[in-house]
């Protein structure tokens, strides 16, 4: 009804623009009804920006306790880890950084 009223207001109009507009409105209404009316939802998997390893390759805390750091000699972390007490410290024996004399 709105479309008919809109075109009746205009004085010089041909059939071609009326049909084009009518097809466009009909198509838009059909698409809107399909989007709004379909209760179907599609499942989407989340993509993480961080790369993760499969579980069988991930270390557990049990495995980490058995690791020994070659920088400080203590267990529970690897050399270069932020928790290593030797990180940033100078060796008294060789004067090199990031390890202690063994």
SULRA-V261067 format. One record per backbone hydrogen bond with DSSP energy under -0.5 kcal/mol. CO is the residue of the C=O (numbers start at 1). NH is the residue of the N-H. E is the energy in kcal/mol with one decimal. If there is no record, write none. Layout:
# SULRA-V261067
co | nh | e
CO | NH | E
CO | NH | E
This chain:
# SULRA-V261067
co | nh | e
1 | 5 | -2.4
2 | 6 | -2.2
3 | 7 | -2.1
4 | 8 | -2.0
5 | 9 | -1.1
6 | 10 | -0.6
11 | 13 | -0.8
14 | 18 | -0.9
15 | 19 | -2.6
16 | 20 | -2.5
17 | 21 | -2.1
18 | 22 | -2.5
19 | 23 | -2.7
20 | 24 | -2.0
21 | 25 | -2.6
22 | 26 | -2.6
23 | 27 | -2.5
24 | 28 | -2.4
25 | 29 | -2.5
26 | 30 | -2.0
27 | 31 | -2.4
28 | 32 | -2.5
29 | 33 | -2.4
30 | 34 | -2.0
31 | 35 | -2.4
32 | 36 | -2.9
33 | 37 | -2.6
34 | 38 | -1.3
37 | 39 | -0.7
46 | 48 | -0.5
54 | 57 | -1.9
54 | 58 | -0.8
55 | 58 | -0.7
60 | 64 | -1.9
61 | 65 | -1.7
62 | 66 | -0.6
63 | 66 | -0.6
64 | 67 | -1.0
64 | 76 | -0.7
67 | 76 | -2.1
69 | 73 | -1.3
71 | 100 | -2.8
74 | 69 | -3.1
78 | 81 | -1.8
81 | 84 | -1.8
84 | 87 | -1.3
86 | 89 | -2.1
89 | 98 | -2.4
89 | 99 | -0.7
91 | 95 | -1.3
96 | 91 | -3.4
